[in-house]
Amino acid sequence: MTQKLLVYVPPHPLIKHWLAVARDAATPSVLFRSAMTELGRWLTYEAARDWLPTQETTVQTPLEICEGTVIDTQIPVAVVPILRAGLGLLEGAQTLLPLASIYHLGLVRDEKTLEASCYLNKLPEKFDPQTRVLITDPMLATGGSIMKAMAELTQRGVDPALTRIVCVVAAPPALGQLNAAYPGLTVYTATIDKTVNEIGFIVPGLGDAGDRTFGT
Ligand code: PRP
């Protein structure tokens, strides 16, 4: 069987609600940030389902011993926010993954060529191959930025099968590139939008998530 990129759009009312708030051009920056935080939280909750490592144990309740499952804290968990906009999703993700290490990656697209370049890289030289990696970036448009991020991660030993991308709006060009290069990778997104326009904006999208998050 050929492996394919897995893309989940969780049918959750809170995810739908905060997506609609984020899409609305009338939403002010302060509320847009709340929407990003909430989307980061609920999409990470969904992404953690079959991704966070657990181990079996026994627990002594006040009445008897029973079986239990706890998070396996021996296996490293990393969150990689793609600056700037990925920072908006980080806060919500962090509330669910308090022990995760955060590795910032700063990428920016050239407004004309749409090519992504890296201006900050806090990734370690090498990741433990068992590391669970969660990437946060609210927009996957042409795919240039996420492909660059994935290249930086995989060349440092990250396994795409143990990686989850949390985004808000994903567009077909980015998903197509990820599918071709990283079968076995999984994306959690609030929606898959129809297209990317000639200036690199996702349509209908939510505008420029970085600008709207930081009001700049
Ligand atoms: C936006 C967005 C993604 C990228 C997606 O970042 O946050 O990282 O564009 O586009 P792509 O799939 O075509 O590469 P931007 O370059 O605007 O930087 P910012 O987050 O600092 O605003």
py3Dmol code that shows the C-alpha trace and the ligand (Angstrom):
import py3Dmol

protein = """\
ATOM      1  CA  MET A   1       0.000   0.000   0.000  1.00  0.00           C
ATOM      2  CA  THR A   2       1.418   3.443  -0.890  1.00  0.00           C
ATOM      3  CA  GLN A   3       1.648   5.772   2.092  1.00  0.00           C
ATOM      4  CA  LYS A   4       0.012   9.152   1.758  1.00  0.00           C
ATOM      5  CA  LEU A   5      -0.012  12.424   3.636  1.00  0.00           C
ATOM      6  CA  LEU A   6      -2.790  12.293   6.235  1.00  0.00           C
ATOM      7  CA  VAL A   7      -4.848  15.464   6.556  1.00  0.00           C
ATOM      8  CA  TYR A   8      -7.421  15.723   9.348  1.00  0.00           C
ATOM      9  CA  VAL A   9     -10.072  18.439   9.571  1.00  0.00           C
ATOM     10  CA  PRO A  10     -11.596  17.723  13.002  1.00  0.00           C
ATOM     11  CA  PRO A  11     -15.366  18.326  12.882  1.00  0.00           C
ATOM     12  CA  HIS A  12     -15.448  20.154  16.202  1.00  0.00           C
ATOM     13  CA  PRO A  13     -17.787  23.106  16.966  1.00  0.00           C
ATOM     14  CA  LEU A  14     -15.070  25.024  18.860  1.00  0.00           C
ATOM     15  CA  ILE A  15     -12.654  24.689  15.945  1.00  0.00           C
ATOM     16  CA  LYS A  16     -15.350  25.828  13.497  1.00  0.00           C
ATOM     17  CA  HIS A  17     -16.293  28.743  15.721  1.00  0.00           C
ATOM     18  CA  TRP A  18     -12.768  30.095  16.171  1.00  0.00           C
ATOM     19  CA  LEU A  19     -12.015  29.586  12.474  1.00  0.00           C
ATOM     20  CA  ALA A  20     -15.022  31.783  11.593  1.00  0.00           C
ATOM     21  CA  VAL A  21     -13.833  34.432  14.072  1.00  0.00           C
ATOM     22  CA  ALA A  22     -10.321  34.342  12.577  1.00  0.00           C
ATOM     23  CA  ARG A  23     -11.617  34.570   9.009  1.00  0.00           C
ATOM     24  CA  ASP A  24     -13.781  37.634   9.744  1.00  0.00           C
ATOM     25  CA  ALA A  25     -12.033  40.757   8.416  1.00  0.00           C
ATOM     26  CA  ALA A  26     -13.787  42.782  11.166  1.00  0.00           C
ATOM     27  CA  THR A  27     -12.124  40.779  13.965  1.00  0.00           C
ATOM     28  CA  PRO A  28      -9.673  43.040  15.795  1.00  0.00           C
ATOM     29  CA  SER A  29      -6.140  41.906  16.599  1.00  0.00           C
ATOM     30  CA  VAL A  30      -6.894  41.185  20.270  1.00  0.00           C
ATOM     31  CA  LEU A  31      -9.698  38.765  19.347  1.00  0.00           C
ATOM     32  CA  PHE A  32      -7.710  37.310  16.443  1.00  0.00           C
ATOM     33  CA  ARG A  33      -5.022  36.346  18.955  1.00  0.00           C
ATOM     34  CA  SER A  34      -7.631  34.614  21.122  1.00  0.00           C
ATOM     35  CA  ALA A  35      -8.846  32.718  18.066  1.00  0.00           C
ATOM     36  CA  MET A  36      -5.297  31.568  17.314  1.00  0.00           C
ATOM     37  CA  THR A  37      -4.765  30.479  20.925  1.00  0.00           C
ATOM     38  CA  GLU A  38      -8.017  28.491  20.947  1.00  0.00           C
ATOM     39  CA  LEU A  39      -7.328  26.918  17.544  1.00  0.00           C
ATOM     40  CA  GLY A  40      -3.830  26.011  18.728  1.00  0.00           C
ATOM     41  CA  ARG A  41      -5.328  24.385  21.817  1.00  0.00           C
ATOM     42  CA  TRP A  42      -8.082  22.337  20.142  1.00  0.00           C
ATOM     43  CA  LEU A  43      -6.091  21.297  17.089  1.00  0.00           C
ATOM     44  CA  THR A  44      -3.213  20.196  19.338  1.00  0.00           C
ATOM     45  CA  TYR A  45      -5.710  18.258  21.462  1.00  0.00           C
ATOM     46  CA  GLU A  46      -6.830  16.430  18.333  1.00  0.00           C
ATOM     47  CA  ALA A  47      -3.271  15.949  17.052  1.00  0.00           C
ATOM     48  CA  ALA A  48      -2.099  14.504  20.376  1.00  0.00           C
ATOM     49  CA  ARG A  49      -4.562  11.607  20.141  1.00  0.00           C
ATOM     50  CA  ASP A  50      -2.255   9.025  18.562  1.00  0.00           C
ATOM     51  CA  TRP A  51       0.972  11.014  18.860  1.00  0.00           C
ATOM     52  CA  LEU A  52       1.736  11.696  22.525  1.00  0.00           C
ATOM     53  CA  PRO A  53       3.719   8.743  23.915  1.00  0.00           C
ATOM     54  CA  THR A  54       2.103   6.859  26.780  1.00  0.00           C
ATOM     55  CA  GLN A  55       3.003   3.970  29.026  1.00  0.00           C
ATOM     56  CA  GLU A  56       0.983   1.478  30.984  1.00  0.00           C
ATOM     57  CA  THR A  57       1.166   1.466  34.754  1.00  0.00           C
ATOM     58  CA  THR A  58      -0.798   0.421  37.804  1.00  0.00           C
ATOM     59  CA  VAL A  59      -2.478   2.839  40.172  1.00  0.00           C
ATOM     60  CA  GLN A  60      -3.538   2.293  43.779  1.00  0.00           C
ATOM     61  CA  THR A  61      -6.973   3.916  44.090  1.00  0.00           C
ATOM     62  CA  PRO A  62      -8.484   4.378  47.580  1.00  0.00           C
ATOM     63  CA  LEU A  63     -10.179   1.006  46.950  1.00  0.00           C
ATOM     64  CA  GLU A  64      -7.865  -1.241  44.956  1.00  0.00           C
ATOM     65  CA  ILE A  65      -5.088  -1.456  42.404  1.00  0.00           C
ATOM     66  CA  CYS A  66      -6.112  -0.881  38.792  1.00  0.00           C
ATOM     67  CA  GLU A  67      -4.484  -0.356  35.423  1.00  0.00           C
ATOM     68  CA  GLY A  68      -3.613   3.131  34.256  1.00  0.00           C
ATOM     69  CA  THR A  69      -2.051   4.922  31.301  1.00  0.00           C
ATOM     70  CA  VAL A  70       0.255   7.903  31.785  1.00  0.00           C
ATOM     71  CA  ILE A  71       2.306  10.145  29.497  1.00  0.00           C
ATOM     72  CA  ASP A  72       5.749   8.661  28.858  1.00  0.00           C
ATOM     73  CA  THR A  73       7.986  11.564  29.854  1.00  0.00           C
ATOM     74  CA  GLN A  74      11.148   9.710  28.737  1.00  0.00           C
ATOM     75  CA  ILE A  75      10.319  10.334  25.071  1.00  0.00           C
ATOM     76  CA  PRO A  76      11.098  13.910  24.010  1.00  0.00           C
ATOM     77  CA  VAL A  77       8.301  16.137  22.748  1.00  0.00           C
ATOM     78  CA  ALA A  78       9.153  19.248  20.729  1.00  0.00           C
ATOM     79  CA  VAL A  79       7.048  22.110  19.431  1.00  0.00           C
ATOM     80  CA  VAL A  80       8.386  24.103  16.491  1.00  0.00           C
ATOM     81  CA  PRO A  81       6.501  27.360  15.958  1.00  0.00           C
ATOM     82  CA  ILE A  82       7.128  28.929  12.547  1.00  0.00           C
ATOM     83  CA  LEU A  83       7.601  32.623  13.246  1.00  0.00           C
ATOM     84  CA  ARG A  84       5.910  34.848  13.338  1.00  0.00           C
ATOM     85  CA  ALA A  85       2.379  33.577  12.848  1.00  0.00           C
ATOM     86  CA  GLY A  86       3.021  30.149  14.400  1.00  0.00           C
ATOM     87  CA  LEU A  87       3.550  31.888  17.747  1.00  0.00           C
ATOM     88  CA  GLY A  88      -0.190  32.577  17.866  1.00  0.00           C
ATOM     89  CA  LEU A  89      -0.920  28.840  17.950  1.00  0.00           C
ATOM     90  CA  LEU A  90       1.919  28.052  20.352  1.00  0.00           C
ATOM     91  CA  GLU A  91       0.246  29.357  23.499  1.00  0.00           C
ATOM     92  CA  GLY A  92      -2.718  27.001  23.181  1.00  0.00           C
ATOM     93  CA  ALA A  93      -0.465  24.090  22.230  1.00  0.00           C
ATOM     94  CA  GLN A  94       1.768  24.709  25.245  1.00  0.00           C
ATOM     95  CA  THR A  95      -1.110  24.489  27.711  1.00  0.00           C
ATOM     96  CA  LEU A  96      -1.539  20.850  26.622  1.00  0.00           C
ATOM     97  CA  LEU A  97       2.168  20.054  26.277  1.00  0.00           C
ATOM     98  CA  PRO A  98       3.738  21.738  29.319  1.00  0.00           C
ATOM     99  CA  LEU A  99       6.886  19.589  29.191  1.00  0.00           C
ATOM    100  CA  ALA A 100       7.607  20.109  25.484  1.00  0.00           C
ATOM    101  CA  SER A 101      10.793  21.847  24.368  1.00  0.00           C
ATOM    102  CA  ILE A 102      10.120  24.830  22.119  1.00  0.00           C
ATOM    103  CA  TYR A 103      12.398  25.365  19.129  1.00  0.00           C
ATOM    104  CA  HIS A 104      11.700  28.601  17.238  1.00  0.00           C
ATOM    105  CA  LEU A 105      12.119  28.748  13.479  1.00  0.00           C
ATOM    106  CA  GLY A 106      11.824  32.158  11.805  1.00  0.00           C
ATOM    107  CA  LEU A 107      10.771  32.029   8.159  1.00  0.00           C
ATOM    108  CA  VAL A 108       9.584  34.841   5.956  1.00  0.00           C
ATOM    109  CA  ARG A 109       8.314  34.883   2.384  1.00  0.00           C
ATOM    110  CA  ASP A 110       9.651  37.338  -0.130  1.00  0.00           C
ATOM    111  CA  GLU A 111       6.541  39.345  -1.088  1.00  0.00           C
ATOM    112  CA  LYS A 112       7.377  39.180  -4.808  1.00  0.00           C
ATOM    113  CA  THR A 113       8.949  35.757  -5.393  1.00  0.00           C
ATOM    114  CA  LEU A 114       7.029  34.122  -2.475  1.00  0.00           C
ATOM    115  CA  GLU A 115      10.203  32.208  -1.694  1.00  0.00           C
ATOM    116  CA  ALA A 116      10.695  31.484   2.016  1.00  0.00           C
ATOM    117  CA  SER A 117      13.975  32.295   3.722  1.00  0.00           C
ATOM    118  CA  CYS A 118      15.161  31.521   7.238  1.00  0.00           C
ATOM    119  CA  TYR A 119      16.178  34.357   9.615  1.00  0.00           C
ATOM    120  CA  LEU A 120      16.169  32.467  12.941  1.00  0.00           C
ATOM    121  CA  ASN A 121      16.937  28.832  13.601  1.00  0.00           C
ATOM    122  CA  LYS A 122      16.909  27.585  17.194  1.00  0.00           C
ATOM    123  CA  LEU A 123      16.751  23.896  16.226  1.00  0.00           C
ATOM    124  CA  PRO A 124      19.238  21.565  17.911  1.00  0.00           C
ATOM    125  CA  GLU A 125      21.967  20.009  15.742  1.00  0.00           C
ATOM    126  CA  LYS A 126      20.372  16.590  16.114  1.00  0.00           C
ATOM    127  CA  PHE A 127      17.005  15.390  17.435  1.00  0.00           C
ATOM    128  CA  ASP A 128      16.575  12.095  19.267  1.00  0.00           C
ATOM    129  CA  PRO A 129      14.982   9.930  16.506  1.00  0.00           C
ATOM    130  CA  GLN A 130      12.043   9.149  18.831  1.00  0.00           C
ATOM    131  CA  THR A 131      11.168  12.834  19.287  1.00  0.00           C
ATOM    132  CA  ARG A 132       7.529  13.708  18.752  1.00  0.00           C
ATOM    133  CA  VAL A 133       7.517  17.003  16.833  1.00  0.00           C
ATOM    134  CA  LEU A 134       4.550  19.353  16.510  1.00  0.00           C
ATOM    135  CA  ILE A 135       4.933  22.221  14.025  1.00  0.00           C
ATOM    136  CA  THR A 136       2.636  25.225  14.375  1.00  0.00           C
ATOM    137  CA  ASP A 137       1.952  27.512  11.411  1.00  0.00           C
ATOM    138  CA  PRO A 138      -1.563  28.834  10.758  1.00  0.00           C
ATOM    139  CA  MET A 139      -1.152  28.991   6.985  1.00  0.00           C
ATOM    140  CA  LEU A 140       0.092  26.438   4.463  1.00  0.00           C
ATOM    141  CA  ALA A 141      -0.183  28.363   1.183  1.00  0.00           C
ATOM    142  CA  THR A 142       2.293  27.741  -1.661  1.00  0.00           C
ATOM    143  CA  GLY A 143       4.055  25.343   0.688  1.00  0.00           C
ATOM    144  CA  GLY A 144       7.466  27.008   0.447  1.00  0.00           C
ATOM    145  CA  SER A 145       7.692  27.739   4.184  1.00  0.00           C
ATOM    146  CA  ILE A 146       6.534  24.338   5.462  1.00  0.00           C
ATOM    147  CA  MET A 147       8.764  22.514   2.968  1.00  0.00           C
ATOM    148  CA  LYS A 148      11.731  24.522   4.229  1.00  0.00           C
ATOM    149  CA  ALA A 149      10.781  23.755   7.838  1.00  0.00           C
ATOM    150  CA  MET A 150      10.430  20.034   7.096  1.00  0.00           C
ATOM    151  CA  ALA A 151      13.819  19.984   5.344  1.00  0.00           C
ATOM    152  CA  GLU A 152      15.485  21.637   8.358  1.00  0.00           C
ATOM    153  CA  LEU A 153      13.852  19.118  10.703  1.00  0.00           C
ATOM    154  CA  THR A 154      14.410  15.917   8.744  1.00  0.00           C
ATOM    155  CA  GLN A 155      18.066  16.719   8.117  1.00  0.00           C
ATOM    156  CA  ARG A 156      18.403  16.855  11.924  1.00  0.00           C
ATOM    157  CA  GLY A 157      16.955  13.388  12.369  1.00  0.00           C
ATOM    158  CA  VAL A 158      13.230  14.104  12.784  1.00  0.00           C
ATOM    159  CA  ASP A 159      10.956  11.267  11.618  1.00  0.00           C
ATOM    160  CA  PRO A 160       8.024  12.607   9.511  1.00  0.00           C
ATOM    161  CA  ALA A 161       5.848   9.746  10.807  1.00  0.00           C
ATOM    162  CA  LEU A 162       6.271  11.139  14.359  1.00  0.00           C
ATOM    163  CA  THR A 163       5.572  14.705  13.219  1.00  0.00           C
ATOM    164  CA  ARG A 164       2.257  16.581  13.326  1.00  0.00           C
ATOM    165  CA  ILE A 165       1.616  19.905  11.620  1.00  0.00           C
ATOM    166  CA  VAL A 166      -1.013  22.068  13.292  1.00  0.00           C
ATOM    167  CA  CYS A 167      -2.326  24.754  10.970  1.00  0.00           C
ATOM    168  CA  VAL A 168      -5.553  26.707  10.503  1.00  0.00           C
ATOM    169  CA  VAL A 169      -5.984  27.130   6.754  1.00  0.00           C
ATOM    170  CA  ALA A 170      -4.287  24.689   4.402  1.00  0.00           C
ATOM    171  CA  ALA A 171      -4.266  25.142   0.635  1.00  0.00           C
ATOM    172  CA  PRO A 172      -3.885  22.497  -2.087  1.00  0.00           C
ATOM    173  CA  PRO A 173      -0.419  23.567  -3.365  1.00  0.00           C
ATOM    174  CA  ALA A 174       1.156  23.106   0.085  1.00  0.00           C
ATOM    175  CA  LEU A 175      -0.658  19.827   0.761  1.00  0.00           C
ATOM    176  CA  GLY A 176       0.397  18.538  -2.674  1.00  0.00           C
ATOM    177  CA  GLN A 177       4.059  19.272  -1.995  1.00  0.00           C
ATOM    178  CA  LEU A 178       3.955  17.682   1.466  1.00  0.00           C
ATOM    179  CA  ASN A 179       2.217  14.607   0.068  1.00  0.00           C
ATOM    180  CA  ALA A 180       4.885  14.151  -2.602  1.00  0.00           C
ATOM    181  CA  ALA A 181       7.830  14.615  -0.243  1.00  0.00           C
ATOM    182  CA  TYR A 182       6.643  13.271   3.137  1.00  0.00           C
ATOM    183  CA  PRO A 183       4.196  10.370   2.944  1.00  0.00           C
ATOM    184  CA  GLY A 184       3.444   9.300   6.504  1.00  0.00           C
ATOM    185  CA  LEU A 185       3.337  12.884   7.761  1.00  0.00           C
ATOM    186  CA  THR A 186       0.092  14.096   9.375  1.00  0.00           C
ATOM    187  CA  VAL A 187      -1.552  17.527   9.188  1.00  0.00           C
ATOM    188  CA  TYR A 188      -4.303  18.809  11.491  1.00  0.00           C
ATOM    189  CA  THR A 189      -6.068  21.825  10.079  1.00  0.00           C
ATOM    190  CA  ALA A 190      -9.275  23.755  10.765  1.00  0.00           C
ATOM    191  CA  THR A 191     -10.038  23.837   7.027  1.00  0.00           C
ATOM    192  CA  ILE A 192      -8.730  23.105   3.548  1.00  0.00           C
ATOM    193  CA  ASP A 193      -9.320  26.189   1.422  1.00  0.00           C
ATOM    194  CA  LYS A 194      -9.813  26.220  -2.304  1.00  0.00           C
ATOM    195  CA  THR A 195      -6.829  28.064  -3.688  1.00  0.00           C
ATOM    196  CA  VAL A 196      -3.867  30.453  -3.392  1.00  0.00           C
ATOM    197  CA  ASN A 197      -4.123  33.682  -5.379  1.00  0.00           C
ATOM    198  CA  GLU A 198      -1.416  35.286  -7.538  1.00  0.00           C
ATOM    199  CA  ILE A 199       0.037  37.203  -4.577  1.00  0.00           C
ATOM    200  CA  GLY A 200       0.305  34.122  -2.390  1.00  0.00           C
ATOM    201  CA  PHE A 201      -2.794  34.612  -0.213  1.00  0.00           C
ATOM    202  CA  ILE A 202      -5.016  31.653   0.639  1.00  0.00           C
ATOM    203  CA  VAL A 203      -8.595  32.168  -0.653  1.00  0.00           C
ATOM    204  CA  PRO A 204     -10.955  32.573   1.164  1.00  0.00           C
ATOM    205  CA  GLY A 205      -8.321  32.297   3.919  1.00  0.00           C
ATOM    206  CA  LEU A 206      -7.991  34.741   6.776  1.00  0.00           C
ATOM    207  CA  GLY A 207      -5.624  37.353   5.365  1.00  0.00           C
ATOM    208  CA  ASP A 208      -2.093  37.598   6.734  1.00  0.00           C
ATOM    209  CA  ALA A 209      -2.092  35.731  10.062  1.00  0.00           C
ATOM    210  CA  GLY A 210       1.224  37.243  11.203  1.00  0.00           C
ATOM    211  CA  ASP A 211       0.093  40.826  10.592  1.00  0.00           C
ATOM    212  CA  ARG A 212      -3.306  40.193  12.196  1.00  0.00           C
ATOM    213  CA  THR A 213      -1.795  38.492  15.261  1.00  0.00           C
ATOM    214  CA  PHE A 214       0.667  41.262  15.966  1.00  0.00           C
ATOM    215  CA  GLY A 215      -1.215  44.245  14.526  1.00  0.00           C
ATOM    216  CA  THR A 216       1.687  45.210  12.289  1.00  0.00           C
TER     217      THR A 216
END
"""
ligand_1 = """\
22
PRP
C 3.057 33.249 6.250
C 2.486 32.113 7.083
C 3.298 30.923 6.659
C 3.632 31.229 5.221
C 2.808 30.384 4.314
O 4.204 33.738 6.848
O 2.508 32.359 8.447
O 4.471 30.732 7.428
O 3.338 32.617 5.011
O 3.091 30.653 2.992
P 3.769 29.642 1.989
O 3.103 28.314 2.187
O 3.440 30.229 0.643
O 5.235 29.595 2.240
P 4.886 35.121 6.419
O 6.000 34.873 5.431
O 3.832 36.094 5.999
O 5.603 35.582 7.744
P 4.922 36.012 9.147
O 4.394 34.762 9.776
O 6.071 36.592 9.878
O 3.845 37.010 8.858
"""
view = py3Dmol.view(width=600, height=400)
view.addModel(protein, "pdb")
view.setStyle({"model": 0}, {"cartoon": {"style": "trace"}})
view.addModel(ligand_1, "xyz")
view.setStyle({"model": 1}, {"stick": {}})
view.zoomTo()
view.show()
